[in-house]
Amino acid sequence: MQFTPTSSSWLNQAERWFGEITAKMLRRGLHRSVHALEADIRAWISNWNQDPTPLAWTKTADEILESLGRAHGFPSSG
């Protein structure tokens, strides 16, 4: 099971990724057609995926659940 931090979500990650592609490729590029734009986006994605960075959790699931319980006023399970 994987827990999403309460201060973040998959949507935040998607927004960060789109911000990255916008800043590093779309604003800097010159696209003379929709076909050229699509090809550049696909090339950028391919390059992005060549060096994936896995998420490394720094807390155990139990530590996260305990922290969530404290934040929301639930009694500790331990």
C-alpha positions in Angstrom: 0.0 0.0 0.0 1.3 3.5 -0.8 0.2 6.6 1.1 0.0 10.0 -0.5 1.2 12.8 1.8 -1.6 15.0 3.1 0.2 18.1 1.8 0.4 16.7 -1.7 -1.5 14.5 -4.1 -1.2 13.0 -7.6 -2.7 16.2 -9.0 0.0 18.3 -7.4 2.6 16.0 -9.1 0.8 16.3 -12.4 0.8 20.1 -12.1 4.5 20.2 -11.3 5.2 18.0 -14.4 3.2 20.2 -16.7 4.9 23.2 -15.2 8.2 21.6 -16.0 7.4 20.8 -19.6 5.9 24.3 -20.1 9.0 26.0 -18.7 11.6 23.9 -20.3 10.1 23.0 -23.7 7.0 24.8 -24.7 8.0 28.4 -23.9 11.5 27.9 -25.3 10.4 26.1 -28.5 9.3 27.3 -31.9 6.5 25.0 -33.2 5.4 25.8 -36.7 2.6 23.3 -36.7 0.5 21.1 -34.4 2.4 18.1 -35.8 5.8 19.7 -34.9 4.5 20.5 -31.4 3.2 17.0 -30.9 6.5 15.5 -32.1 8.5 17.8 -29.7 6.3 16.9 -26.8 6.7 13.2 -27.5 10.5 13.6 -27.7 10.6 15.6 -24.5 8.5 12.9 -22.7 10.7 10.1 -24.1 13.8 12.0 -22.8 12.2 12.6 -19.4 11.4 8.9 -19.1 15.0 7.8 -19.8 16.1 8.9 -16.3 13.2 8.1 -13.9 13.5 8.9 -10.3 11.6 6.6 -8.0 9.9 8.1 -4.9 11.9 7.2 -1.8 9.7 7.3 1.3 11.4 8.6 4.4 8.8 7.3 6.9 7.2 3.9 7.4 3.4 3.5 6.8 2.9 3.2 10.5 4.7 6.6 11.1 2.6 8.2 8.5 -0.7 6.9 9.9 0.3 7.9 13.4 1.1 11.4 12.1 -2.2 11.6 10.3 -4.0 10.5 13.5 -2.4 13.2 15.5 -3.2 15.8 12.9 -6.9 14.8 12.7 -7.4 14.1 16.4 -7.7 10.3 16.2 -6.3 8.2 19.0 -3.0 6.4 18.5 -3.2 2.8 17.4 -0.1 1.8 19.4 
